[in-house]
């Protein structure tokens, strides 16, 4: 109880000590200790996620190789004491660097240094990418999978394609609406007997550009009363006056 943190109430801390000392938890703790000893090349990243580490490395070099991620997540801080030796990890890093040096001399990049030392990838999540990352979440593989920046570029291109298709759909809807409005205006003029039936066939085959100016065309085609037939049969131009005195 002397080491009880101030933010934990006393009665809760007593229950926690009771739980920690239970036989069930002690057995589970011993199993976990043995499993921990079997872990090879444990990382030293602590609470920092691999995604954050990879992002920092990509600021100076892209793409980041698996070997570079392995070194970055296994490096030990100078002057800090560790429970276990990292001799095994250090020897593997040296072997990877030897492979890279030989490839640099030969001018060949056909072999991935990390996979050569640590073995190929297995089914499930990928190593050195953090939790939840699988082969299906990364596209392409040339020595190792594409960097996250390339995946982001693919997403941007996909969004741009979607926007382009949406704009095309909007334009098509606009054309349809204009055609429907033009057809409605013509139908109303025809029903009111204000449009010459002889030109309906011409209006029906108007192009889209012509259809947008159909109200002007319809204005010119409105039947107007003639001067000699008492408002029947002829067309009267705008501004004309009948000879008949209507007063």
C-alpha positions as CSV (number, residue, x, y, z in Angstrom):
1,X,0.0,0.0,0.0
2,X,3.0,2.3,0.5
3,X,3.4,2.5,-3.3
4,X,-0.2,3.2,-4.1
5,X,-0.5,6.0,-6.7
6,X,-2.4,9.0,-5.4
7,X,-5.0,8.9,-8.3
8,X,-6.1,5.3,-7.2
9,X,-8.5,5.2,-4.3
10,X,-7.3,2.9,-1.4
11,X,-10.2,0.5,-1.6
12,X,-9.7,0.0,-5.3
13,X,-5.9,-0.5,-4.9
14,X,-6.7,-3.3,-2.3
15,X,-8.9,-5.1,-4.8
16,X,-6.1,-4.7,-7.4
17,X,-3.5,-6.3,-5.1
18,X,-5.9,-9.1,-4.4
19,X,-6.4,-9.7,-8.1
20,X,-2.6,-9.6,-8.8
21,X,-1.9,-12.2,-6.1
22,X,-4.6,-14.6,-7.2
23,X,-3.5,-18.1,-8.4
24,X,-5.2,-17.6,-11.8
25,X,-3.2,-14.4,-12.6
26,X,0.1,-15.9,-11.3
27,X,-0.2,-18.8,-13.6
28,X,-1.0,-16.5,-16.5
29,X,2.0,-14.4,-15.6
30,X,4.4,-17.3,-15.6
31,X,3.1,-18.4,-19.1
32,X,3.6,-14.9,-20.4
33,X,7.1,-14.8,-19.1
34,X,8.1,-18.0,-20.8
35,X,6.5,-16.8,-24.1
36,X,8.4,-13.5,-23.8
37,X,11.7,-15.3,-23.5
38,X,11.0,-17.0,-26.9
39,X,10.6,-13.7,-28.6
40,X,13.5,-13.0,-30.9
41,X,14.8,-9.6,-31.7
42,X,12.3,-7.5,-29.6
43,X,11.9,-3.9,-30.7
44,X,12.9,-0.9,-28.7
45,X,10.3,1.5,-30.0
46,X,8.3,1.5,-26.8
47,X,5.0,3.2,-27.2
48,X,5.9,4.8,-30.5
49,X,4.1,3.1,-33.4
50,X,5.9,1.7,-36.4
51,X,3.8,3.9,-38.6
52,X,5.2,7.0,-36.9
53,X,8.7,5.7,-37.2
54,X,8.3,4.9,-40.9
55,X,6.8,8.3,-41.6
56,X,9.8,10.0,-40.0
57,X,12.2,8.0,-42.1
58,X,10.3,8.8,-45.3
59,X,10.9,12.5,-44.7
60,X,14.6,12.0,-45.6
61,X,14.5,8.8,-47.8
62,X,11.8,7.2,-49.8
63,X,11.0,4.3,-50.1
64,X,12.2,3.0,-46.7
65,X,13.5,-0.6,-46.9
66,X,12.6,-3.3,-44.4
67,X,16.2,-3.5,-43.3
68,X,16.2,0.3,-42.4
69,X,12.9,-0.2,-40.4
70,X,14.4,-3.1,-38.6
71,X,17.5,-1.1,-37.6
72,X,15.3,1.9,-36.6
73,X,13.1,-0.2,-34.4
74,X,15.9,-2.2,-32.7
75,X,18.4,0.6,-32.0
76,X,19.3,0.9,-28.3
77,X,19.8,4.2,-26.6
78,X,23.3,4.9,-25.5
79,X,23.9,4.6,-21.7
80,X,20.6,2.8,-21.0
81,X,20.7,-0.6,-19.3
82,X,18.8,-3.5,-20.8
83,X,17.9,-6.8,-19.3
84,X,18.9,-8.9,-22.3
85,X,21.7,-8.8,-24.7
86,X,21.0,-7.7,-28.3
87,X,23.9,-9.7,-29.7
88,X,21.6,-11.8,-31.9
89,X,19.9,-8.7,-33.3
90,X,23.2,-6.9,-33.9
91,X,24.6,-9.9,-35.8
92,X,21.5,-10.0,-38.0
93,X,21.9,-6.3,-38.8
94,X,25.5,-6.8,-39.7
95,X,24.6,-9.6,-42.0
96,X,22.0,-7.5,-43.8
97,X,24.5,-4.7,-44.2
98,X,27.0,-7.2,-45.7
99,X,24.4,-8.2,-48.3
100,X,23.6,-4.6,-49.2
101,X,27.3,-3.8,-49.5
102,X,27.8,-6.8,-51.9
103,X,24.8,-5.7,-54.0
104,X,26.2,-2.2,-54.2
105,X,29.5,-3.6,-55.5
106,X,27.8,-5.9,-58.0
107,X,25.3,-3.2,-59.0
108,X,22.4,-5.5,-58.3
109,X,19.3,-5.0,-56.1
110,X,17.6,-8.3,-56.9
111,X,17.7,-9.6,-53.3
112,X,16.1,-8.0,-50.3
113,X,18.6,-8.0,-47.4
114,X,15.9,-8.2,-44.7
115,X,14.1,-11.2,-46.3
116,X,17.4,-13.0,-46.9
117,X,18.3,-12.9,-43.2
118,X,14.9,-13.1,-41.5
119,X,13.1,-15.3,-44.1
120,X,10.1,-14.6,-46.3
121,X,6.8,-13.1,-45.3
122,X,4.1,-15.4,-43.9
123,X,0.3,-15.3,-44.3
124,X,-1.3,-12.6,-42.3
125,X,0.1,-9.2,-41.2
126,X,3.4,-7.9,-42.5
127,X,6.5,-7.4,-40.4
128,X,7.7,-3.9,-39.6
129,X,4.4,-2.2,-40.7
130,X,2.6,-2.3,-37.3
131,X,-0.6,-3.9,-36.4
132,X,-3.3,-4.6,-38.9
133,X,-1.3,-4.1,-42.0
134,X,-1.6,-7.0,-44.5
135,X,-0.5,-7.6,-48.1
136,X,-3.9,-6.6,-49.4
137,X,-3.5,-3.2,-47.9
138,X,-0.4,-2.5,-49.8
139,X,-0.1,-2.5,-53.6
140,X,2.8,-3.9,-55.7
141,X,6.0,-5.4,-54.6
142,X,9.5,-4.7,-55.9
143,X,11.9,-6.0,-53.2
144,X,9.3,-4.8,-50.7
145,X,5.8,-3.3,-50.9
146,X,5.0,0.2,-52.2
147,X,5.4,3.0,-49.7
148,X,2.3,4.6,-48.1
149,X,2.8,7.7,-50.2
150,X,2.2,5.8,-53.4
151,X,-1.0,4.4,-51.9
152,X,-2.1,7.9,-51.1
153,X,-1.5,9.0,-54.7
154,X,-3.7,6.2,-55.9
155,X,-6.4,7.3,-53.6
156,X,-6.2,10.9,-54.8
157,X,-6.4,9.8,-58.4
158,X,-9.4,7.7,-57.6
159,X,-11.2,10.6,-56.0
160,X,-10.4,12.8,-59.0
161,X,-11.9,10.2,-61.3
162,X,-15.0,10.1,-59.2
163,X,-15.4,13.9,-59.3
164,X,-15.0,13.9,-63.1
165,X,-17.8,11.3,-63.4
166,X,-20.0,13.3,-61.1
167,X,-19.5,16.4,-63.1
168,X,-20.4,14.5,-66.3
169,X,-23.6,13.2,-64.7
170,X,-24.5,16.8,-63.6
171,X,-24.0,18.1,-67.1
172,X,-26.2,15.3,-68.5
173,X,-28.9,16.2,-66.0
174,X,-28.7,19.8,-67.0
175,X,-29.2,18.9,-70.7
176,X,-32.2,16.7,-69.8
177,X,-33.8,19.5,-67.8
178,X,-33.3,22.0,-70.6
179,X,-34.8,19.7,-73.1
180,X,-37.8,19.0,-70.9
181,X,-38.4,22.7,-70.3
182,X,-38.2,23.4,-74.0
183,X,-40.6,20.6,-74.8
184,X,-43.0,21.9,-72.1
185,X,-43.0,25.4,-73.5
186,X,-43.7,24.2,-77.0
187,X,-46.5,22.0,-75.8
188,X,-48.1,24.8,-73.9
189,X,-47.9,27.1,-77.0
190,X,-49.3,24.4,-79.2
191,X,-52.2,23.8,-76.8
192,X,-53.0,27.5,-76.8
193,X,-52.9,27.6,-80.6
194,X,-50.1,30.2,-80.6
195,X,-47.6,28.2,-82.5
196,X,-47.5,27.3,-86.2
197,X,-48.0,23.5,-86.5
198,X,-45.8,23.4,-89.6
199,X,-42.6,24.1,-87.6
200,X,-43.1,21.5,-84.9
201,X,-41.1,19.0,-86.8
202,X,-38.2,21.4,-87.0
203,X,-38.4,22.1,-83.3
204,X,-38.4,18.4,-82.5
205,X,-35.0,17.9,-84.1
206,X,-33.3,21.0,-82.7
207,X,-29.8,20.4,-81.3
208,X,-29.0,21.0,-77.7
209,X,-27.5,24.4,-78.5
210,X,-30.6,25.3,-80.6
211,X,-32.9,24.0,-77.9
212,X,-31.5,26.5,-75.4
213,X,-32.6,29.3,-77.6
214,X,-36.0,27.8,-78.4
215,X,-37.9,30.4,-76.4
216,X,-36.6,33.1,-78.8
217,X,-37.5,30.9,-81.8
218,X,-40.9,30.3,-80.3
219,X,-41.4,34.0,-79.8
220,X,-40.9,34.5,-83.5
221,X,-43.2,31.7,-84.4
222,X,-46.2,32.9,-82.4
223,X,-49.2,33.3,-84.6
224,X,-50.3,36.9,-84.8
225,X,-53.5,38.4,-86.2
226,X,-53.3,39.6,-89.8
227,X,-54.5,43.0,-90.9
228,X,-57.1,41.8,-93.3
229,X,-58.9,38.9,-91.6
230,X,-60.0,40.3,-88.3
231,X,-57.4,38.5,-86.2
232,X,-57.6,35.2,-88.2
233,X,-55.3,33.4,-90.5
234,X,-52.4,35.9,-91.0
235,X,-49.3,36.8,-89.1
236,X,-48.7,40.3,-87.7
237,X,-45.2,41.5,-87.1
238,X,-44.4,43.1,-83.9
239,X,-45.0,46.9,-84.1
240,X,-47.6,46.5,-87.0
241,X,-51.0,48.0,-86.5
242,X,-54.3,46.9,-87.9
243,X,-56.0,49.2,-90.4
244,X,-59.3,48.6,-88.6
245,X,-60.3,51.2,-86.1
246,X,-61.1,49.4,-82.9
247,X,-62.1,52.5,-81.0
